Structures are given as structure tokens and as C-alpha cells.
Amino acid sequence: MSGKIVKVSGPLVVATGLADANMSDVVRVGPQRLIGEILTMKGDSASIQVYEETSGLGPGAEVVTTGAPMSVELGPGMIEGIYDGIQRPLEKIVEKVGANITRGVEVPALDREKKWDFTAVVTPGTKVEGGDVIGTVPETPVVLHKIMVPPNMSGTITDIRSGSFTVEETVATLRTDKGEDVPLTMVQKWPVRIGRPYKHKYPPKRPLCSGQRVIDTLFPIAKGGTAAVPGPFGSGKTVVQHQLAKWADVDIVVYIGCGERGNEMTDVLREFPELKDPRTGESLMKRTVLIANTSDMPVAAREASVYTGITIAEYFRDMGYDVAVIADSTSRWAEALREMSGRLEEMPGEEGYPAYLASRLAQFYERAGSVACIGSDDRRGSLTAVGAVSPPGGDLSEPVAQATMRIVKVFWALDSSLAYKRHFPAINWLNSYSLYLDSLKPWFDENLGPEFLEDRASAMSILQSEASLNEIVQLVGKDALSPADQLTLEVARMVREDFLQQNAFADVDSFSSYDRQEKLLAMVLRYDRLCREAISKGAPVAKLFAVPSREKIGRAKSVPAEEYQQVYQQISAEMEQEITAIAEEGGEDA
């Protein structure tokens, strides 16, 4: 089925003669066979979003439809892969045509020549349904790739064998309920704009440990949850997302660079192969898929990149893995939507964004969740979605930030003033929030004790009190405050500098386990309680602030992981002795 171009407007092409084509069909445009997707149909006329540079195209050029929607190839070989927004493997393209991507280049997403060791886990005669695992492939040392029956198939396995196969070779034969024999390979195709099916979605009840104390303790995200990282230019959105990708306790990370600068993706490409996963000791790339559609790559493909990434993530979720999707940034993705909407001459909404901006964002985030996977076994998987938002000038009242805030449950508001003070992560504790605290409370109570959330509430109260007291200090000075208020300011500084602030360049402090976080915060708050008791007995605050253990608390986050439990107990014991002695002296003086 083919038609002819009648109009070219940037990445938008209008063609006629496509009466038999459907919405969302992939087409090949012009003599260079550029990849495009049909956005709208009116009679036999179609508006096509072309994912490559359209210069040189003109009226009369041929448009050929493939008859299939925009889909991704799912199978062994995706881990450690670097793809563009429409799942073209960038490394293979470099080998084929050099560093500059040639228009119309066609390279399969999965290597067609590489052989994989397939181990069958079912036998001939086994009844299977969509989602059942029929075999496994050790894709990397840390990822066991499970070969599953496609979601829309069921029947009986008549033939299956272990061995070394390419992704296109038949590994099993399925006899459907209609009596047809269907060959099964290790590769599946799935349309990117349709979420993969699951049996049941559960409310998220387990936290995602990121190793970042301000996130895990104050504003936790659940596995299967959604979060946004908004902030102005230079506040550290990308760095926070890099930390999540490095340290979050998930099995697979899909990192989507949609519209941000190319040097940020370069940082990921350089760092991840060298970084060791704290759980496995292997390179982080051994469990990472990268989608790179940076600001100098086609705008139209940027819009598709988030769907490509989340479909790959859903595929690994269906294997029973915990997956994190990190999109940097949804603001640039929304700008691509705005550009295509303008070229389609649609009625604009607020600030020129399309009226359906909020629903498109919701369609992306709603694909996150903790689910019971399809299949006859009882697999559970989760998909956690974290998106950066880059509002112009840090203005959170703009449409993308507002629409995102209505959808996501966790909001980590970055603050450029904290970033300029070298406070990392630069998450503002007064503007951020997490709506998962109630659902995560049973997990925290069981694993860390009920004191953990009580300490969290105390720390938040101290930080909020500090914000109020700072206004008074600016008027009358710190010395005019009562001893209790002076202590509040000092403890708030300890919470900020000794607990919330981390050093991303120090191995010991870059990642902090939940147990370590709980003990470190408890130690700071114990100092607060002991000092308040001493002040009530007449002890001078200057002496309390000068106790030797105060300095040791400041250095406690740098204690090696294997020693911290013993060291923290020792510091707590010393602190109690020193403050008790000062309190007794104060009582005698009084």
C-alpha cells in the first residue's frame, strides 16, 4: 500500500492515497525510506510524523505503509544496548555508517547473528498460556533473560530443545487451541503505545532504596511508584537521576535521555561501565538499557522515546523483575508534543502545549505499578517511573510541572540555592513530599521499628522550626533566642549537614543503606533529646555544642560500612556521658 507526498512541514508530512492505512501505522517515506508514523487520517489523506531529517523531501515522493504500528523488538541483547528514540542500535549504526547517522539507515534492534545459550524449562506436551516462561538465556552475569510465550497466545508445546540459537531461529513449536502449529523464537514485537497486559495491579507496599538519605528517609518512593524531579537549570536533576540509576535496588534500569544535552548521556556512557553494582559486584551496564534521543537528534523521535523505553521496561517487569524507568526530561518530551501539535494545526492549550498534554503524561506514568504478571506461575514484578521536569526558570506553575504534580505521588523539588552551596542532593525538604508514607508504614515498622518514622517526623519538625526561627534571627540575631531555640537551630544544622547532605564522590557516603540511615538519624536526635534535658537542668548551650562527640557525629557518615554499627554505639555512649556530666554541673550551679 503506497501513496504520494503532497506537503512537507519540518518533521510533518501530508500524503494522499493511503485509504487502506491505519492510525499509528509505521510508514517509509521517500526514496531514502525514512521512518514515519501516521498521526491522523482524513479519508485517504494521512498526516505523518517522520522520525528523521526531512530536508530534500518534496511533493510526489512515495510513501509506503508497513501495515503495523510502531513496535519494539523484545528479546536477548537489549541489556547493555544503546538505542535511539525508535530503538535503532546506535553502536551498530556507527559500525555500519560511521559517527553521523545516515538518513534511512535500517539496522535491526537485536543482533541477528549472535547466538544465545537457550535452556528449555518446559517439556513437549506442556500446556502454556501467554506469559509462561518456556526457557532462559543468561544475557549478562546478573540478568537471566526469560523467554516467554507471547501474551496473546496459548496452547500446547509440541517441540522444544535447548541449545545455541540466534534470536530468529525457532526454539519451540506451539500448537494453538485451533490446531495450528506456531514456531516460537526468542524475539517478540510489541506496539509501544499500548501497555503490556498483566493479571492484577497491587498497591505499592515496599520502598525503593536509593541510598540517598533525603529520599529514603524523608520522601520515600515505593517500588512500582511514580516520582518527579523538578528544578531549574543547574540544580542537579540529572545528577539525582544518575544516582537513582546507579544505586536503586532494582534488577533492571531503563534510562531515557529524551531531549537533554548530549554530554549528559556521554557521562552515563562513560560512568556506568566503570561503576560496580553494590549488590552484584558487576558493572552497572550489565543491568542497564539506554535510550538516547538528545536535543540534537530528531524532535519527532523524542516523542516516541519515552514509549520505547517504558515498553522495554514492561517486558522485563513481565519476567518478574523490579524495573526502574528514568526519563530525562519530560519537559523536553512535552516540547516535542507541542511542536508536532502546532504543525498539525491543533487548537493549543496553555502556553501553546496541546490540550491533551496532561492525559499523555498520565498515560506514561500509569504504566508504572507493582503487578501480578500474566502466566500460569505466580510471578510479581514492578515498574517504577521517575521523570525529571525542567520548568523554564524553575517556575513550577507552568503546565508540564502542574500536570505532573497532579499525577505522581512523590515530588522531589530541587533548589538551585542548595546546589550552589554544594549541598547534594539539592532536594528542598520544605517543598518536597511523598504520598507513599502511609502505605509504606507497615514495611518500615517491621524492618526498622516504629521509631524510624517517629524519628523522621521529629527531623521534619526540626527543619520546619528552623525555617520559622531563621526569620526571627534575621531581625534580632541568634544570641537573642532562648537556649531551646538555639539548640533547635544547631540540631537542624546537624540534620542538614550530617544527615541529609551526601558526598557523591566518596564510596562510603555515596550510598547509605536503610539500617545505616536509621542509626545515623537516631544518633542526631538522641543528641537533641539529651541536650534538651540538660538545658532544663540549667546547662549552658555553649558547653553542649562543644562536646567532643558532637564533632564525631559530624564525621559518622564517613565511617566504613563494615564498622559503622560498632562506631555509632561508641559515639552514642560517649555523647551520653559527656552531656550527662555537663547537665549535672549545670544542676549544681543552679
Buried (B, 14 or more C-beta within 10 A) or exposed (E): BEBEBBEBEBBBBBBBBBEEBEEBBBBBBBEBBBBBBBBEBEEEBBBBBBBBBBEEBEEEBBBBBBEEBBBBBBBBBBBBBBBBBBBBBBEBBEEEEEEEBEBBBEBBBBBEEEEBBBEBBBEEEBEBEBBBBBBBBBBBEBBBBBBBBBBEBBBBBBBBEEEEBBBEBBBBBBBEEEEEEBEBBBBBEBBBEBBBBBEEEEEBBBBBBBBBBBBBBBBBBBBBBBBBBBBBEEBBBBBBBBBBBBBBBBBBBBBBBBBBBEEBBEBBBEBBEEBEBBEBEBBBBBBBBBBBBBBEBBBBBBBBBBBBBBBBBBBBBBBBBBBBBBBBBBBBBBBBBBBBBBBBEBEEBBEEBBEBBBEBBBBBBEBBBBBBBBBBEEBBBBBBBBBBBBBEEBEBEBBBBBBBBEBBBBBBBBBBEBBEEEBBBBBBBEEBBBBBBEBBBEBBEEEBEEBBBEBBEBBBEBBEBBEEBEEEBEEEEBEEBEBEBBBBBBBBEBBBEBBBBBEBEEEBBBBBBBEBBBBBBBBBBBBBEBBBEBBEBBBBBEBBEEBEBBEBBBEBBEBEEEEBEEBBEEBBEBBBEBBBBBBEBBEEEE
